[in-house]
Each structure stands twice: as C-alpha cells, then as structure tokens.
Amino acid sequence: MKPYIFISSLLVVLFVFSSCGSNDDILITKKIQYDVNIKSPNPDYDWWIQNLPGSEKEMLVEMIIEGAKSGKFKAYDYYNTLISPNEVKSLMADTLIMKLMKTVPPYEEYDTTIINVISNDDIRRLRFMEKWEINEGNLNISKTVYAIAPIARRIDFNGIERWQPLFWIYLDETFLKGK
C-alpha cells in the first residue's frame, strides 16, 4: 500500500510541475542580424566591455577561420553562395594593383601590386544571424544562432577604416534554404 501512495504522490508532483512550466515563449523576430565587438574599440573600457579575453578570442577566431579554410565548416559569400576552402583562403588577403608615377624624370607610370594579408588579429567583430524569443512569464530571452560571420578591420590606402565581413557559416542549413 505504501509504494502505491508514494508513486501516486510522485505522479501528482510531476503533473503539477509539468503544468507550471507551460511554454509562454513569444517570437520577437525570426531573423535579426547584428555585429558584436570581440576586441574592444576603446582601451579605456573595462576588459569585459565589448571584448573577449585574448586567449578566448584567439581560440574562437581560429576555430572559425581554420574550420572554413579546411572545409570542416561550409562557408558562404554575402549572396549565400557556397564558396570553396580555397576561396576562403583567397579572401584572407586584399590585392590591389595601383598605377604609380616615378618621382624622377621622365615621370613614367608603372604598375605595382600591393597585398594586405588579413590576419586572425584583424578579426575584431563577429556578425550573428539569430532568432529571438521571449518568455512572457519571466522575460527570459532565448536566442537561436543561425549563422556567424567573421568581420575584419581594414584600413584602406587612404587611411579610412572599414569593416569587411569575410563569409557566413550557417549553423542550421535549413535556415539558409528558407532565407
């Protein structure tokens, strides 16, 4: 008789707890894209503001870049076209052919090639594509990451800073198909 009472009590408790945990999640957005600094833009900030500590940043960036270069992770360009590991490798350098003029007579023009390699240290931001939901009861926000893109800081030949998304890695390829 006692085991029956214990099991009945246990079932009642489980029923009560399972009914209290109803899913009150509300979809905020199916798709949001935003950048996150992983290296602080301001050295005066506390270390944890818009920053990952050095070893964690290096590990994360290397995991993403090397995974795409090796083909472990499929990489896609800005237009969501699959790109090969060799194309990922070629994205890691900016090549510019410039026409320059000699500084001495007869001031002939000549072509020169300038190659700026993008190192892992140049990757200072990550771009995320996510879905957001919020629990109406406790304001718990849950995010589903669909894709991640490394973004490199580039300084052009005029000294102007720009941010270059390199490629996307989709963590859920069904999202890619549904765009």
VENJO-V426914 format. One record per run of one state. SS is the DSSP state (H for helix, E for strand, L for the rest). FROM is the first residue (numbers start at 0). LEN is the number of residues. If there is no record, write none. Layout:
ss->SS from->FROM len->LEN
ss->SS from->FROM len->LEN
This chain:
ss->L from->0 len->1
ss->H from->1 len->19
ss->L from->20 len->4
ss->E from->24 len->13
ss->L from->37 len->16
ss->H from->53 len->17
ss->L from->70 len->4
ss->E from->74 len->2
ss->L from->76 len->5
ss->E from->81 len->2
ss->L from->83 len->1
ss->H from->84 len->7
ss->L from->91 len->1
ss->E from->92 len->9
ss->L from->101 len->7
ss->E from->108 len->9
ss->L from->117 len->2
ss->H from->119 len->3
ss->E from->122 len->13
ss->L from->135 len->5
ss->E from->140 len->15
ss->L from->155 len->5
ss->E from->160 len->10
ss->L from->170 len->2
ss->H from->172 len->6
ss->L from->178 len->1
